[in-house]
Amino acid sequence: MKFDTKIIHAGIEHDPTTGAIIPPIYQTTTFALDEIGHDKGFDYTRSANPTRQVLETNLAAVEGGRYGICFASGMATVDSCTKLLSSGDHIVCSDDVYGGVSRHFNFILARYGLSFSYVDTSNPDKVMQAIRPNTKTLWIETPTNPLLKITDLAAMAEIARQHELLYVVDSTFASPCYLRPLEYQADLVIHSTTKYLSGHNQIIGGIVITNREDLSDQLKFVQKTIGAVPSPFDCWLTLMGIKTLHLRMPRHSGNALAVADFLAEHPKVARVIYPGLPSHPQHQIASRQMDGFSGMISFELTGGIPAGRQLMNSIRLCALAESLGAVESMITHPATMTHAEVPREERVARGLTDGLVRLSVGIEDLDDIIGDLKQALDRVDE
Ligand SMILES: *Cc1c(COP(=O)(O)O)cnc(C)c1O
């Protein structure tokens, strides 16, 4: 099956009793046995649920992998993957990872004897230099949030192989439409299904996909033991969202490239970060390993914090909202919103400058999106 067909059909069979084309929502806690020792493959929804299983099968196929294990959020997925590690282990991690991931590592896992080095993984030499005798995991996010740095996954595969590291890729920003890290020997691929996969701002969820049976077995054990599982209804909503992934992504990307071009020409914009622009520092790598550049743009206003505030308060069509990857355009100003609590010096050192704005470009009419940004930028001081 080709990619676009897998999205619609992989793992989905017509209901044997009614012929229903869409899988039912098995909203049940438990399953009755015929007799002791004879279940029908399900016993308790924390361990397995038929609706969840359809989603896991479908997404594993779409990602090009053998096994999918779903969780109640992207963060529950991240947490469950780290349950494969042990006290004393060291993790080398991309320095611009999703804020929730570094918060989890630094404020929760550090208390359990795990240690972390954050490096710019777009530079393989820095990754090599960070490896210690107790390094067990290479944790890559590409593109990163919010600076959209791209990591060369083939180079990381080589490092992971040499040093026998568990190689994890958070591929949320690219979606399997545009990047399939298993093709670069990743052991685990993580998605927050909250974003492009479900795509309509309707659920919170996550999945990890692997080709390795040993890791799948361990993760299924974590899934049923810890129980951070999604509801059957959320699984079903995610399945409905996935069906148009291959139609949505090119529209997100096309709109984003045009918006990036518009912003790059605007006098109140100091710089635009978009992997699809030749000015992006890793544009070459992105062009080689991705089939598209996705819908996320970051840009810097010349006017710093006041300009950021003015833009956020003038925007009309784009929602002033955290999250990304949905059909609706959404905009955030890290300095006053997501990262307001981070001390300015630390924030700026991480590249989150005062005027930085993150835009998740939706699939509305392009002229309307650009028109909205234009009218809002008119109200911004230089
Ligand atoms: C949103 C996100 C997460 C966390 O996912 P939730 O579903 O919000 O828990 C993790 N990684 C990346 C890259 C994300 O964008």
The ligand as a Tripos MOL2 file, in Angstrom:
@<TRIPOS>MOLECULE
LIG
   15    15     1     0     0
SMALL
NO_CHARGES

@<TRIPOS>ATOM
      1 C1          3.1590   19.0840   22.1210 C.3       1 LIG1
      2 C2          4.4430   18.3580   22.0790 C.ar      1 LIG1
      3 C3          4.7600   17.3940   23.0400 C.ar      1 LIG1
      4 C4          3.8360   17.0760   24.1940 C.3       1 LIG1
      5 O1          2.6280   16.5660   23.7470 O.3       1 LIG1
      6 P1          1.2250   16.7290   24.5570 P.3       1 LIG1
      7 O2          0.3000   15.9710   23.7050 O.co2     1 LIG1
      8 O3          0.9440   18.1830   24.6480 O.co2     1 LIG1
      9 O4          1.4400   16.1150   25.8960 O.co2     1 LIG1
     10 C5          5.9760   16.7470   22.9300 C.ar      1 LIG1
     11 N1          6.8400   17.0250   21.9240 N.ar      1 LIG1
     12 C6          6.5750   17.9650   20.9930 C.ar      1 LIG1
     13 C7          7.5660   18.2400   19.9230 C.3       1 LIG1
     14 C8          5.3630   18.6530   21.0350 C.ar      1 LIG1
     15 O5          5.1010   19.5850   20.1080 O.3       1 LIG1
@<TRIPOS>BOND
     1     1     2 1
     2     2     3 ar
     3     2    14 ar
     4     3     4 1
     5     3    10 ar
     6     4     5 1
     7     5     6 1
     8     6     7 2
     9     6     8 1
    10     6     9 1
    11    10    11 ar
    12    11    12 ar
    13    12    13 1
    14    12    14 ar
    15    14    15 1
@<TRIPOS>SUBSTRUCTURE
     1 LIG1         1 GROUP 0 **** ****
